[in-house]
Amino acid sequence: MSSECPYCHSPVKQSWNFCRRCGARLEHDLEQVDPIKEEIAIEDPESPTGVIYESIKPAEEEVVEEKEEKKELTDDELVERIAYVIISREKYNELLKKKKELDNEINILLDRVTNKLIPKEEALPKIKKLKQEVEEVTELEKEFEDFEGILPIEEIIEDRNNERIKLKKLKSLKGDKAISASTIAEMEAKYKKNIENLTVKLNIELAKMRKTFDAVSRKLKALQKELEILYVKFQTGEISETNYENEKKRVSEELSKMKKVSNAVAAILAEAK
């Protein structure tokens, strides 16, 4: 059974905790936001179609399955790859959430007009402004057209967790007269084999993650040292205040990025236990 991500509208499975397209955490039990109500049309003489808002349905995307790593990455390349995914995922999710909020606001205004709670003349300029914001966000989304929001290790961890859940549920079915002992044994062997295979894959990825964590730790220390050296150079007059501030900003931004990577990798290592 599958549904769609409430943020990027990609197909997702009920067993997933996050979208494998945009990386957003999924809350399947919460009520999802309705798309813009296409059946409601507010006439606008300035619009070529005569209405203020026309919903654009997102193109259907095929669920991306696990892909094999094409080549072995160096420590620095792995750090940069993880940094790219984590930082891009954060930016992309902010855009998707913003669009979702704007859609909500438009729907609320459309409902109020339909139920004659506010006059059309009052709602029209507000909806126009919101529509413009949606278009701006949609334009920014194009930057992430080929972006995949999660790392291979995150997929493996979730797949293994799901297999463990299935095995736990299966054990609770032992003794159920509707299921034969041979079927229970067959399914148990299947789930255990899946867990075993996923654990092998996970251990390979974990080795990379531990190397990455060490590489990030070294980079954090180097960046902190660089900040200290810059401060000394400024205080001793070796560099100007302008150069100091520019370099300090550059190093601080890189330091902030590496801290996010370090926290993300530490969380992955903890979750993989």
Summary of the structure (lengths in Angstrom):
residues: 273
radius of gyration: 25.2
end to end distance: 28.1
largest distance: 84.1
contacts: 711
relative contact order: 0.11
helix: 63%
strand: 4%
